[in-house]
Amino acid sequence: MSAQTSIAAPVRMSIAPAAETKTPISIVQAAPSASEYCLELKNLNKSYGNGTHATAVLKDINLQIKEGEFVAIVGFSGSGKTTLISLIAGLIAPDSGEVLSKGKPITEPGPDRGVVFQSYSLMPWMTVRDNVALAVDQVFKDVPKAERMARVLKYIDMVNLTPALDKRPAELSGGMRQRVAVARALAANPDILLLDEPLSALDALTRAKLQDEIIRIWSQEKKTVILITNDVDEGIIMADRIIPLKPGPGATFGPEFPVALARPRDRAAMNHSDEFKKIRKEITQYLIGVGADKNAGDGDKVVKLPTVVPNTSNDYQKAAAPQRKETPPSDRYVEFSKVSKIYPSKKGPIKVVEEFDLKIRKGEFISVIGHSGCGKSTALSMIAGLTDVSEGGIFLDSREVHTAGPDRGIVFQAPSLVPWLTAYQNVGLGVEQVFPHASAGERNDIILHYLERVGLADAAQKKARDLSNGMKQRVGIARAFALSPKLLLLDEPFGMLDSLTRWDLQEVLMEVWARTQLTAIMVTHDVDEAILLADRVVMMTNGPRAKVGKIMEVDLPRPRSRKALLEHPDYYRLREELLNFLNDCDHT
């Protein structure tokens, strides 16, 4: 039986919201007997490959989970988090050890366990409604058709996809497809819910809404939930305890962090809670330490950059054309002047972005934040020259932008790589274009430097088709950095990565930005990422007709680190300002 067919089992569930309680869930209780554990992992080991080619993925995994407990596991790329979920789901068998459900061994998939993986398959020929109904009709066969359809429509509306009810997956964005998968799993209402980063691609408001819905169902039905997440705040808002899964090979659990916060947990109130700040700091510092241990010595391996400059730089162009006048410093190095984007539709033209007005100084780092559909990516695509401007104009270094060019390095959430080329060759495509005047050795050093900086030294000769999604993303980031562009454009490049990799690459990005003084625009839905990286955060109103709603100055000292940020007295004030803006926007 596949992961798709073992979605959930019928559970007697009232749709009415659960009564709120201020009583915190007790973490420390008398140890239950083995039969009272809902799930138990005993000395679990799992490897892939045979003999000398075997790679240990999980080693000596032990865990006991009580009935109705909510456990969050913070997993890193390559730490075996999906393998762990697959073992619990019964999709694969351990090499040794066992997985027990209420004292009985799990040997195959069962209808009591609903699974949502990070990339969850949808039937491409079915609409959103039909994909969700597929699960509901299977699990609630004896329920009247009208009630089944009401359940389908409820959960589609809950993930904000009612307008896309009759669309097929090919017509949806990646984030919208993920919302369909989450709706399908929740609508089936399993006893045990296994969630493998199901919310990672969603905007902040939709993610928060789904978090609240999962918590509501959990608290009402006292389900057992295991959530794999790369978001520390998500773990704190949802879980009874948080357990890090340390990177492999031979991944093991780190120390447990009980979340002794009263429920229900209000996000705005938590921002003022000393206990929340304490838990958040402890977990973050532990994970930073894990990252430091993992990367110890890596800096010694990085190839030094040659001094050659790209042919898109002003220094290169001045040398080639000495008569060109020096451009004085300007507050309008990048300028969006009343920029609008209009798309045709069956109901007439739709203005997605309306009079987007923004001036950016040379060397400034701008974060753009807002909910899905607010036009963030559209604005970025227009300055990249990939989408035509309908009204107004965009200027870079005093020249109007009309087409794409190598003076702008772009990293999208899913970077486009040539699948039959290696990671090295994919980065080399850009390097050859902007460094044709450099020697072969200099170009080689540029390529290797950035591949090593993003942690891909050992994968340089692997073909793109053989890389994981996270590794492909790192190749895309290396390629953009290697261009040394006038303007770096980043469209949620770290959104699908685990915490450790994301923090690592944020550090790389800050280092490159500080060294090169690149001008950068990053689209993100991560409040902490926006504050950590930016000089200013541009907050966009909801679309259609989205525009700049507010601009927040981030007056925090540089160089910045995540640890220092958590301890700065202004950090939580800035965080609250962003959260309040996002919460005040109606998500239309």
Secondary structure as GFF3:
##gff-version 3
##sequence-region A 1 588
A	DSSP	three_ten_helix	34	36	.	.	.	ID=ss1
A	DSSP	beta_strand	37	48	.	.	.	ID=ss2
A	DSSP	three_ten_helix	51	53	.	.	.	ID=ss3
A	DSSP	beta_strand	55	66	.	.	.	ID=ss4
A	DSSP	beta_strand	70	75	.	.	.	ID=ss5
A	DSSP	alpha_helix	81	89	.	.	.	ID=ss6
A	DSSP	beta_strand	96	101	.	.	.	ID=ss7
A	DSSP	beta_strand	104	105	.	.	.	ID=ss8
A	DSSP	beta_strand	113	116	.	.	.	ID=ss9
A	DSSP	alpha_helix	128	139	.	.	.	ID=ss10
A	DSSP	alpha_helix	145	158	.	.	.	ID=ss11
A	DSSP	three_ten_helix	162	164	.	.	.	ID=ss12
A	DSSP	three_ten_helix	169	171	.	.	.	ID=ss13
A	DSSP	alpha_helix	174	188	.	.	.	ID=ss14
A	DSSP	beta_strand	192	196	.	.	.	ID=ss15
A	DSSP	alpha_helix	204	221	.	.	.	ID=ss16
A	DSSP	beta_strand	224	229	.	.	.	ID=ss17
A	DSSP	alpha_helix	232	238	.	.	.	ID=ss18
A	DSSP	beta_strand	241	245	.	.	.	ID=ss19
A	DSSP	beta_strand	257	258	.	.	.	ID=ss20
A	DSSP	alpha_helix	267	270	.	.	.	ID=ss21
A	DSSP	alpha_helix	274	294	.	.	.	ID=ss22
A	DSSP	three_ten_helix	298	301	.	.	.	ID=ss23
A	DSSP	alpha_helix	314	320	.	.	.	ID=ss24
A	DSSP	beta_strand	334	343	.	.	.	ID=ss25
A	DSSP	beta_strand	350	360	.	.	.	ID=ss26
A	DSSP	beta_strand	365	369	.	.	.	ID=ss27
A	DSSP	alpha_helix	376	383	.	.	.	ID=ss28
A	DSSP	beta_strand	391	396	.	.	.	ID=ss29
A	DSSP	beta_strand	399	400	.	.	.	ID=ss30
A	DSSP	beta_strand	408	411	.	.	.	ID=ss31
A	DSSP	alpha_helix	423	434	.	.	.	ID=ss32
A	DSSP	alpha_helix	440	453	.	.	.	ID=ss33
A	DSSP	three_ten_helix	457	459	.	.	.	ID=ss34
A	DSSP	three_ten_helix	464	466	.	.	.	ID=ss35
A	DSSP	alpha_helix	469	482	.	.	.	ID=ss36
A	DSSP	beta_strand	487	491	.	.	.	ID=ss37
A	DSSP	alpha_helix	499	516	.	.	.	ID=ss38
A	DSSP	beta_strand	519	524	.	.	.	ID=ss39
A	DSSP	alpha_helix	527	533	.	.	.	ID=ss40
A	DSSP	beta_strand	536	540	.	.	.	ID=ss41
A	DSSP	beta_strand	548	553	.	.	.	ID=ss42
A	DSSP	alpha_helix	562	567	.	.	.	ID=ss43
A	DSSP	alpha_helix	571	584	.	.	.	ID=ss44
###
